[in-house]
Amino acid sequence: MDKELDWSHLSFGYIPTDYNVRCYYRDGKWGDIEVSQSETIDLHIAATCLHYGQEIFEGLKAFRGKDGKVRVFRLEENARRIIESAKGIMMAPVPVELFTEMVKKVVKLNERFVPPYGSGASLYIRPLEIGISAQVGVKPAKEYLFLILVSPVGPYFKEGFKPTNICIMREFDRVAPKGTGRWKVGGNYAASLEAGEKAHSLGYSAVLYLDPKEKKYLDECGPANFFAIKGGKYITPASESILPSITNKSLMQLARDMGIEVEARHIPIEELAEIDEAAACGTAAVASPVAEIDDLDTGVKYVISKDGNPGPVTTALYNRLRAIQLGEEPDVHGWNTIID
Ligand SMILES: *Cc1c(COP(=O)(O)O)cnc(C)c1O
């Protein structure tokens, strides 16, 4: 870094850092952690990740707190989730201890890229695993590469914490009913690109997917979970095609802490007419409030935010979670890992 980065104006893009960490699985076991300064990998042209999509990933963040300490949010939950993803597409699972050690190491090595407290920026941590065995037959690889790269990312909300419009379209499904939706598989993102680009071109920030089987219930909101506040309750879709968002899980806990009842269940589309607040949630934005939901096939428009502002419950939950990540409020649930 020759000159100081403009932390508050960083985008959610890739900025090179000093190091990444890697570990190979060969002969039935994980090897030693390797520290690399290279931004590329040397990959066999017949590697299974290239041909049959054996790729899974995670996304988490490190924050510089009010006290100057660096905190990684919900490290262990991410470690556990990538194990589920690995099992889902028959890859070698990365043990929780190895995942934890590698995250700590890569953050420590790149500590100068953890944005300062107050900038709104954070260090995005991207673990990924790929099948690397050379084989042309369709079967799981025998060898894997697990690597973690990091990149500083700017505050998600450039124009502040403001609601955006989302849309429902039945033309596309992100995943299949008993497919890979519940795992963090790269291919799910490929499958969502066309719908996402179409929504953007129509002026929407994301697609609110319906359950792929019956198209009756709400599913995910683009690459994020969806929740709504209805009559003082926190409601969020439950289905086997939804990726279990750690942000959603955390917000549900905070809602309970605040005395708000939580319901994870099927939510029929029509129920959108009765909700008071709505948001997409995930690591990138924590919560991204929704102004209006347009059903493009029926022409029905659900106006959620009547005054163009995020609702009070969404705002309170968002502020609470951010405060814990930044060490401004006590971490009563033990969600942060301090890097020292
Ligand atoms: C990563 C992801 C989320 C959000 O999960 P978090 O753990 O909250 O970041 C939601 N939906 C999909 C499809 C995802 O891949």
The ligand as a Gaussian input file, in Angstrom:
#p B3LYP/6-31G(d) Opt

LIG

0 1
 C      -23.939000     -16.117000       1.948000
 C      -25.389000     -16.141000       1.624000
 C      -26.349000     -15.534000       2.461000
 C      -25.994000     -14.709000       3.661000
 O      -25.375000     -15.436000       4.669000
 P      -24.576000     -14.676000       5.817000
 O      -23.988000     -15.773000       6.613000
 O      -25.557000     -13.879000       6.581000
 O      -23.577000     -13.810000       5.135000
 C      -27.679000     -15.671000       2.121000
 N      -28.074000     -16.329000       1.015000
 C      -27.181000     -16.905000       0.185000
 C      -27.662000     -17.604000      -1.018000
 C      -25.818000     -16.829000       0.475000
 O      -24.951000     -17.409000      -0.355000

